Amino acid sequence: MSVPKLPRQARGPVASWRKSSFFLLAGAGLLLLGMLTGFYLFFPSETLRQRIIQEIEARAGVAVQSVQIEQVSLYPLLNLDARGIELGLTGLPRPLPIEALSIAPQWSTLFSADPGVLVQGSLMNGTITAGLLRSGAINAHATGLRFDLPIQKPLPFNVTGTLSEAAFDGGVRLNTEAKTQLLLRLADVNVLGLELLKADGSRLALGEITLQVEGQGRSMKVKTLSAKGGDLDVSGNGTLLIGRTTTSSRIKLALQVRPGANADPSITSLLDIFGKPDADGRYPLQVTGTLGKPILKSGG
């Protein structure tokens, strides 16, 4: 059965509407393409470089001693790439090198009341991915970050290892309603430079370390803190109250510590300073005070 054709006078408005819509969409697309092309060709890289430095200083919450960025590029769809970054921040023993950093809009949030960006970085032989919203909410994951941290107080030593997995879901504004979840898994952790504490060498092996923290506002609960497979077998939990600085942040941890299966005898002698072990060979210890100056004492 054939479909009757519409009269010419009936088809005219429909065809005219379709034609107008086509030219309207095409014009909007060309306008958007022209804006992106112009922005890309005449991109003020040095201005953006300075803007990045200002944002780092504002959001890091610490003084920026030095910032070096070798290259900044903007690609279509507003993807920003930076390479050869080196950050010198107060509190870090040495500048932090970042091989590559990419910033792009989170398109699903772009026209919402809380737009955000997606940040991807390559550093310390690993990767980090983070979603940041204008409200301050952060969802971040990291894998394979190798670290070597020099510590000067109370004794000079180095802590080395690999951050095999990290997950953070929280925000930069710790108001009373903000919830925080943090998971850290570290592998092959060693403390180097402890010749005075170990008879067989300067390395204290801590093995695999797991830290799980949950909280709301500035009050945090350390649900899990453990170290396994090294010179010490550690398990514990506690609380953390985050202040404006490390000296105003309070910590209280209850730990159960015992020497590992292959630990040097000097480790046991060191633990004997805190008293006698329980029936399972565990030494109860407490960590109290501030994050700036924690105090380790017997938990008995």
C-alpha positions, 0 to 999 in steps of 0.5 A: 500500500503506497503512502500518499504524498503530502501536498506541496503546501503542507511539506513546505513548512516542515522542509523549511524548518529542517533546513533552518535547524540544520544551518543553526546547528552547523553555525553553532558548531562552527562558532564553537570550533572557531572559539576553540581553535582561536583559544588554542592558537593564541593560548597565553601559556605564561599567564596560565603558568603563573595561574597554576603557581597561584592555585598550588599556593592557595590549595596546598595550604603551605608556602611554595618555595619554588615552582618550575614548569618546563612546558605547558600546552593546551589541546582541543576540548580544553585539555591542559598538559604540563611536563617537567614540573618541580615543586618545592613545598614547605615541609618537604625535604626536597623538591617533588618532581612530577614528570607529567600532569594532565587537567581536563574538565569533568564534562558530566559536571560542567553545567552543574552547580558543582563543576569539576576537573579531572587531574592525572599525573605521573610521578615517583614512578607511579600514577595518580588520578583525582577528581576535584569539584569546586565545592572542595570534594576530592576523590583520588587514587594512586598506585606504584609511587616509590618514595625515599623520605629523609627524616632529621628528628629525633634521629637522622634516617631515611624511610623508603618503600612503595605506595602500592595503593592509595584511595582518598574520598573527602574534601579540603574543607573539613566542616562538621558534615564532611566525611573522609575515607582514606586507605593506604597500602605500602610495600617493602618499607624500610628505615635506613640509618639506624646503626645505633639501634640494630646490631646486624646492620642499619636497616629496619624492615617494616614490610607491608603497612596498611592504614585505614582511616574514616572520619567526619569533620576534623575527627578521624578514627584510625580503624586499621594500622598494621605492619607485617612481614618485617622486623616488627609485627604491628596492629593497632587503632585509635583517633586523630583530631586534625587541627590547623597545623601539625602542632595543633593536631592530636593523636592517640593510638593503641598499638600491639607490637612484637618482634617478627619471626626473623627479627634481630635480637636487638629489636627485642631488647629495644622493646624491653625498654617499654616493659614485659610482653603479654602471653602472646609476646606482644608489647602494648604501646601508646602513641599520644601527643601532637602530630608535630611531637608524638610521644611513644610510651608503654600501654600497660 
